[in-house]
Amino acid sequence: MQPLRFHRMVVNSLAAVLLLTGTGLSAAPKQLNLKYDLLQQGVPIASVKDQLTVTGNKYQIDSLAEGKGIYKLMGERTLSSQGDVAENALRPAHFESRQSKHADKALINDFDWGKKVLKMQVKGEQQSEKLTKGTQDLLSVMYCWMWQPPKGKQVKLAVTNGKKLALHTFVVTEESTPLQTEAGTFNVIKLADSDGEKTLYLAKDKGYLPVKLVVMDDGKRMEQVITSITGQ
């Protein structure tokens, strides 16, 4: 699988991965810089760099995916999300997905919360969907757990992947074995999408930050795993 396609799939299915080292997270961070490895069958094929900035009641998230080795030929993929921190939750206002070698395939979403309409520009064409409370985009959905940790045994969340809006149902369980990563060892809860293909791990002792995502695609195991973090 091409790494940039995997990166899109990862964020489509709640992906990209966060981690906070050092002391426990008592409040949402103001600035985080994160790096991840994308792996196919355990072999690194790409890297992702994310930056999260929170200023007052505004947030900005930027993500850059780059292939490794021969996968560099696929170019870069950039994602961005910006919006408000309202009612102890992330509320997106604008989302973009762009690929360096395919400018004509840009995906642009604007959230009109007043009219409850999601306006989508898909490859130059305009579409729209009805917005429901709590809707997230591909980047904000990775970080929203810092403000609203999953409760109960199931969580339902509407997510736009840039082209369409879909409701996801996640089964929540607590893992008895700590998760070991290059960046540390964490006590985690597991969010398994009801489609059976995607599983997200959140570090309970680090403010419910996602530390790992597993996606099964055509029988292949794809993973995105944190490697380093700086910020506060």
N, C-alpha and C positions, 0 to 999 in steps of 0.2 A: 504494500500500500504506500502511496506517496505521502511523505510526512506532512505536507501542508493540507492534504485532504484529511489526514488523521487529526491535525490540529483543529480543523473546522468541525469534525465529528466530535472531538473531545468537548469543545465548547458548546456544540449543539446539544450534547447530552450531559451538561453540567460539568464541564471540564475545566481545564487548567487548574493548577494546584497551588495552594498557599501553605506557608509555615511560619511560625514565629518562634525563634529560639530564645534561650535565656529565661527570664522570669515569666510567670503566667500572665495572660492577657486579661486585664481588669476592665478595659474599655476599648472601643474600636480604635484602631491605629490611625494616625494622621498621614503617615508616609511609609509605604512599603515598596521595596524593590526585590523582585523574586526571579529566580531562575529555575527552570525545570528541564528534565530529560524526557523525550518521547522515545518509547521503546516498542519494537515489534518483535515478539517472541523472545524478549529479554535483550535484544540488541539495540543500542541507541541509534536512532536515525535522524533526529532533529532536536533542536533546543527552542525553548520559549522564554522570553523575558517579559515580565509584567510589572507595571508600576501603578500603584494605587495612591491617590492623593485626596485627602478630605480637608476642606477648608470651610469652617463654619457649618452651614447646612448644605454645602455643595460637595459632590464627589466627582472625580475624574479617574477613569481606568484606561490604560493603554497596554496593548499586548502585541509583541512581535515574534513571529515564528520563522525560523531559518533552518533549512535542511543541512545535514552534515554530509561531507564527502560528495558522492555523486548526486545526492538529493539537493545540493545547492543549485543545480540547474533549474529547479522548479521555481526559483525566485523566493520572494518573501511574502508573508501574509500579515497584514496589520488589522487589528480590531480595536475599536474604541467605544467607550460608553461614558456618558456624563448625565448628571441629573441631581436630584435632591436627596437629602437624608431627612425623611419626614415620618412622623409617628413611629419612631424607632425602627425604620426600615428604609431600604434603598428604593427610590422611585425614579426610574430612568426617564430621561427627556429626549435623548438622542443616541443612536447607535449606528456604527458603520463597520462594514467588513470589506476589505480591499486586498487584491492580490497584484503584486508588481507586474507580472507578465500578462495579466488579464484585466486591464482597467475597465473594460466594458462589462465586467461581471460584478461590479460594485453593488453592495446591498446597503441601503440607507433607510433607517427607521426613525420616525418622529412620533413621540407619545403626546397626544392631546388629552390630558387628564380631565380638562374641563368638559369636553364634549364626549369623553370616553371613546376615543377613536385612535387606533394605531395606523399611521400612514406609512406605507412601505413602498420604497422605490427599488424595484427588482429588475436589474439589467436595463434600466432606463424606462421601465413601465411602472405606472402607479397602481397600487392596490391598497385596500384598507380592511381592517378587522375591528371588531368591537373590543374595547379594553375592559378588563375586569380588575378589581382591586388586587394588588399584589403581583401583577404581571412583571416579569423580569426579561432582560435580554441575555445574550450569550455570555457576556462578561459579568454583569451585575448579579446573575444567578450564582456565580461562583462565590461571591463575597457576601451575599445577603445573609448567610448563616451567622455572621459575626454580630448582626443586629437582632436577628430572630432565629435562635437555635430551634431545630426540629423538635416538635412536641408530639407525644403519643406514638402509636405504632405505625401510623401512616401520615404522609404529608402530600398534599396536592398543590401543584404550582403551575401556573400558566407561563410559558416561555416562548419568546419569538426567536427564531433562528435566522432572522433577516428576510426570509421568504414566506414564512407562514407562522401562525400562532397555534400552539398545541398545549393541551393540559397533560401534565406528567403526574403520575402517582408513584410515590416512593415508600417502600417498606423499610421501617427503621428498626435496627437491632443493635445491641451492644456487643462488641467483640471482647471475648475473655482474654485473648492473647494480644499483648502490645504490638504495635506495628513498628518495624525497624526500617529506617530510611537512612540515606547518606547524611541527612541533616539532623537525625536524632531518632529517639524511640518515643512513641506516643500511645496513650490510651485512646481508642477510637470508637466511634459509632459508625455503623454502615448504613448507607442509603442505597437500596437496590431498586432501580427503576422497574416498574411492572412489566416492561417489555422483555425483561430477562437478559438484556445485552449490556447494561451499563451499571456500574457500582461505584459509588463515591464514598470515600472514607474521611471523616471529620475528626480532628483532634480535640477531645473534650477538654484536656488540660491546657489548651492553647486557644481558648475562645471559640471553639468549633470551626477552626480553619480547615479547609480541605487539604489533605496531605497526599492523597493518592486517588487516581481514577483508573478503573479497568473497563475496557470496552472489548467485547468479542465481535469480530467482524469477519465473516466468511471463514469461520473456524480458527482465525488467528487472534492471539491475545495481544491487545494493544494497551500500553500503560503510559500514564503521565505521572511522573514522580518528582517531588521537590528536591533540589540540590543545594540551594543557598538562599539566604534572605538578609537584607539589610534594611534598616529603617526604625521607626518608632510608632 
